[in-house]
Amino acid sequence: MARARDGEPGPVWFVTTEQTAGRGRRQRPWIAPRGNLASSILEVMDVAPGVAATLGFAAGLALDAALRQVTLEAAVRSGAAVNFALKWPNDVLAEGKKISGILLEAEHLPGGLAVVTGMGTNVVAFPEGTPTPATSLAALGVQVSAEDLFAALSDAWVEFRGIWDNGRGFAQIRRLWLARAAGLGQAVAVVLGGSTIEGIFDTIDDQGCMIIQTPAGKRMPVSAGDVHFGTAASRRTS
C-alpha cells in the first residue's frame, strides 16, 4: 500500500518465502516461516469498495487452481492426492483444514482505489493451536517449492482476475466459487462479535454475502464472521 501511495498503479506482485510480521483478518498475526509462500498483488482500480471486495472470491479460485495443479504434478511422482475446497469468505481448505488465507485491503487514492490482495499459503509448515485446524502441503505428502506454487498462482491469477473483470464477471466467479465451496447445504454457525447466526449454508449472493437459511425459514445475508460447519457449528454454539 505504501508503494501505491508513492504512485505505483500496478498490477505488481510482492512475494516472499518468509514473513515475520504478517497479519490476517481483524489484525490476527500471520507468520510464514521460511519455505511458505506469502504473496500480495497491488492494483489501483476504478471500482467501488463493495465491488473490490468480491475480488477475494476470484483470488480463492486462483489459489485453489494453483494448489490443485502443483498437487496433481506431485501426485505423478509420489501418489499424494488432496481434496481442496473454498471456505467462505477467504480460506482454502485441504482435507478440511486451512492451508491458505486471503486478505483484501483497500484505500482511496487520487488515482483510484488501491487494492492489495494478500494470499498466504502453508507450503512446508503450519501453525498449531489455531481456531481453524491448519495443515501444509508438506504435511499432506506434497513436496513442492514456494517458487513453483507461485508460478502456478500467478498464471491462475491472470485467468480468474480476467473473468472477474473489475466486478463485471462476478456472476461467473460466483458460479465457479460455489462449485468449489465447502459446507454448502450443511449446518453452519457464523460468529461475529457477541452474536451467532445458525442455520444452513444456502448460497452466496451477488455481493458475496453468505446466505443462511435459518430454522425459522428466513434467508439471512451475512457479510463477515468466523464460520463453523457441521458438528463444529453445534459445538461452537452449544
C-alpha positions as CSV (number, residue, x, y, z in Angstrom):
1,M,0.0,0.0,0.0
2,A,3.0,2.3,0.6
3,R,4.0,1.7,-3.0
4,A,0.5,2.7,-4.1
5,R,0.7,5.9,-2.1
6,D,4.0,6.6,-3.9
7,G,2.3,6.4,-7.3
8,E,2.6,2.7,-8.2
9,P,-0.5,1.8,-10.2
10,G,0.2,-1.9,-10.6
11,P,-0.6,-4.6,-11.1
12,V,2.5,-5.7,-9.3
13,W,3.3,-8.7,-7.1
14,F,5.1,-8.6,-3.8
15,V,6.3,-12.1,-2.9
16,T,8.5,-13.7,-0.2
17,T,9.1,-17.2,1.2
18,E,9.4,-15.9,4.7
19,Q,7.2,-13.4,6.6
20,T,7.7,-12.4,10.2
21,A,5.1,-9.7,10.8
22,G,2.2,-10.5,8.6
23,R,-1.5,-10.2,9.6
24,G,-4.8,-11.8,8.7
25,R,-8.3,-10.7,9.3
26,R,-9.1,-8.5,12.3
27,Q,-5.3,-8.0,12.8
28,R,-4.6,-11.6,13.7
29,P,-1.0,-12.5,13.3
30,W,0.1,-14.4,10.2
31,I,3.6,-15.9,10.3
32,A,5.2,-17.6,7.3
33,P,8.3,-19.5,8.2
34,R,10.9,-19.9,5.5
35,G,9.6,-22.1,2.8
36,N,6.0,-21.0,3.0
37,L,4.5,-18.6,0.4
38,A,3.4,-15.0,1.2
39,S,2.2,-13.2,-1.9
40,S,0.3,-9.9,-2.4
41,I,-0.8,-8.2,-5.6
42,L,-1.4,-4.5,-5.8
43,E,-3.6,-2.8,-8.4
44,V,-5.2,0.6,-8.5
45,M,-8.7,0.3,-9.9
46,D,-11.7,2.4,-10.8
47,V,-14.3,0.4,-8.8
48,A,-16.3,0.9,-5.7
49,P,-15.1,-0.7,-2.4
50,G,-18.0,-3.2,-2.4
51,V,-17.2,-4.4,-5.9
52,A,-13.5,-4.7,-5.0
53,A,-14.4,-6.9,-2.0
54,T,-15.7,-9.5,-4.5
55,L,-12.2,-9.9,-5.9
56,G,-11.5,-12.1,-2.9
57,F,-13.6,-14.9,-4.5
58,A,-11.5,-14.7,-7.7
59,A,-8.4,-14.9,-5.5
60,G,-9.7,-18.0,-3.8
61,L,-10.4,-19.7,-7.2
62,A,-6.9,-18.8,-8.3
63,L,-5.3,-20.3,-5.2
64,D,-7.4,-23.4,-5.4
65,A,-6.5,-23.9,-9.1
66,A,-2.8,-23.4,-8.3
67,L,-2.8,-25.8,-5.4
68,R,-4.6,-28.4,-7.4
69,Q,-2.1,-28.0,-10.3
70,V,1.0,-28.4,-8.2
71,T,-0.6,-31.3,-6.2
72,L,-1.5,-33.1,-9.4
73,E,2.0,-32.7,-10.7
74,A,3.4,-34.0,-7.3
75,A,1.0,-36.9,-7.4
76,V,2.6,-38.2,-10.5
77,R,5.8,-38.6,-8.5
78,S,4.5,-39.5,-5.0
79,G,0.9,-40.6,-5.4
80,A,-0.3,-37.9,-3.0
81,A,-3.9,-36.9,-3.6
82,V,-5.5,-34.0,-1.8
83,N,-9.0,-32.6,-1.8
84,F,-9.2,-28.8,-1.8
85,A,-12.3,-26.6,-1.1
86,L,-13.1,-22.9,-0.6
87,K,-14.3,-21.8,2.8
88,W,-16.3,-18.6,2.9
89,P,-15.2,-15.9,3.0
90,N,-11.5,-16.2,2.4
91,D,-9.8,-19.5,3.1
92,V,-8.7,-22.5,1.1
93,L,-9.1,-25.9,2.8
94,A,-7.1,-29.0,2.2
95,E,-8.7,-32.2,3.6
96,G,-10.9,-29.9,5.7
97,K,-8.0,-28.0,7.2
98,K,-6.9,-24.4,6.4
99,I,-3.9,-24.3,4.0
100,S,-4.3,-20.7,2.7
101,G,-5.8,-17.4,3.8
102,I,-6.7,-14.3,1.8
103,L,-6.9,-10.7,3.0
104,L,-8.0,-7.8,0.9
105,E,-7.2,-4.2,1.9
106,A,-8.2,-1.1,0.0
107,E,-7.5,2.6,0.2
108,H,-8.9,5.6,-1.8
109,L,-6.0,7.4,-3.6
110,P,-6.0,10.2,-6.2
111,G,-5.7,7.6,-9.0
112,G,-8.5,5.4,-7.8
113,L,-9.0,2.6,-5.3
114,A,-5.7,0.9,-4.3
115,V,-6.5,-2.8,-3.7
116,V,-4.0,-5.2,-2.2
117,T,-4.9,-8.9,-2.3
118,G,-2.7,-10.8,0.1
119,M,-2.5,-14.6,0.0
120,G,-0.6,-16.7,2.4
121,T,-0.1,-20.5,1.9
122,N,1.3,-23.1,4.1
123,V,3.8,-25.0,1.9
124,V,6.3,-26.6,4.3
125,A,4.9,-25.7,7.8
126,F,1.6,-24.7,9.5
127,P,0.7,-23.1,12.9
128,E,-0.6,-25.2,15.8
129,G,-3.5,-24.4,18.0
130,T,-5.3,-22.1,15.6
131,P,-9.2,-21.7,15.8
132,T,-9.5,-23.5,12.4
133,P,-7.1,-26.5,12.3
134,A,-4.4,-25.9,9.7
135,T,-2.2,-28.0,7.5
136,S,0.6,-27.7,4.9
137,L,1.4,-29.2,1.5
138,A,4.3,-31.0,3.1
139,A,2.2,-32.5,5.9
140,L,-0.1,-33.8,3.2
141,G,2.8,-35.5,1.4
142,V,3.1,-32.9,-1.4
143,Q,6.7,-31.9,-1.9
144,V,6.7,-28.6,-3.9
145,S,8.6,-25.3,-3.5
146,A,7.0,-22.0,-2.8
147,E,8.5,-20.7,-6.0
148,D,6.7,-23.4,-8.1
149,L,3.5,-22.7,-6.3
150,F,3.8,-19.0,-7.0
151,A,4.4,-19.7,-10.7
152,A,1.1,-21.6,-10.8
153,L,-0.7,-19.0,-8.8
154,S,0.4,-16.0,-10.9
155,D,-0.8,-17.9,-14.0
156,A,-4.1,-18.7,-12.4
157,W,-4.5,-15.1,-11.2
158,V,-4.4,-13.9,-14.8
159,E,-7.2,-16.3,-15.6
160,F,-9.6,-15.5,-12.7
161,R,-8.8,-11.8,-12.5
162,G,-9.7,-11.7,-16.1
163,I,-13.0,-13.4,-15.5
164,W,-13.8,-11.1,-12.6
165,D,-13.1,-8.1,-14.9
166,N,-13.5,-5.3,-12.3
167,G,-16.6,-7.0,-11.0
168,R,-18.4,-7.3,-14.3
169,G,-17.8,-11.0,-14.3
170,F,-18.6,-11.7,-10.7
171,A,-21.7,-13.8,-11.7
172,Q,-19.4,-16.3,-13.4
173,I,-16.9,-16.1,-10.5
174,R,-19.8,-16.8,-8.1
175,R,-20.9,-19.9,-10.0
176,L,-17.3,-21.2,-10.1
177,W,-16.8,-20.5,-6.4
178,L,-20.0,-22.2,-5.4
179,A,-18.9,-25.3,-7.3
180,R,-15.8,-25.5,-5.1
181,A,-17.5,-24.3,-1.8
182,A,-17.0,-26.1,1.5
183,G,-20.1,-26.8,3.6
184,L,-22.7,-25.8,1.0
185,G,-26.1,-27.2,2.2
186,Q,-24.7,-28.0,5.6
187,A,-25.3,-26.7,9.1
188,V,-23.4,-23.6,9.8
189,A,-22.8,-21.1,12.6
190,V,-21.3,-17.7,11.9
191,V,-19.9,-15.9,14.9
192,L,-19.3,-12.1,14.8
193,G,-18.6,-10.3,18.0
194,G,-21.0,-11.5,20.6
195,S,-23.7,-12.7,18.2
196,T,-24.1,-16.1,16.4
197,I,-26.3,-16.8,13.4
198,E,-27.2,-20.5,12.8
199,G,-28.8,-22.4,10.0
200,I,-28.0,-24.0,6.7
201,F,-25.4,-22.5,4.2
202,D,-27.7,-21.9,1.3
203,T,-25.5,-19.9,-1.2
204,I,-23.7,-16.6,-1.7
205,D,-25.4,-13.6,-3.2
206,D,-24.3,-11.2,-5.9
207,Q,-22.3,-9.2,-3.4
208,G,-20.6,-12.2,-2.0
209,C,-22.5,-12.4,1.3
210,M,-23.2,-15.8,2.8
211,I,-27.0,-16.6,2.7
212,I,-28.1,-18.6,5.7
213,Q,-31.4,-20.4,5.8
214,T,-32.4,-20.1,9.5
215,P,-34.5,-22.7,11.4
216,A,-37.4,-20.2,11.2
217,G,-37.2,-20.2,7.4
218,K,-35.6,-16.8,7.0
219,R,-32.8,-16.3,4.5
220,M,-30.3,-14.1,6.2
221,P,-27.3,-12.4,4.4
222,V,-24.0,-12.4,6.4
223,S,-21.2,-10.1,5.3
224,A,-18.5,-11.2,7.8
225,G,-17.7,-13.6,10.6
226,D,-16.0,-16.7,11.7
227,V,-17.6,-19.8,10.1
228,H,-18.1,-23.2,11.8
229,F,-19.6,-26.1,9.8
230,G,-21.4,-29.3,10.8
231,T,-20.5,-30.7,14.2
232,A,-18.1,-27.9,14.8
233,A,-21.0,-25.5,14.4
234,S,-23.0,-27.4,17.1
235,R,-20.1,-27.5,19.5
236,R,-19.4,-23.8,18.9
237,T,-22.9,-22.7,19.7
238,S,-23.8,-25.2,22.4
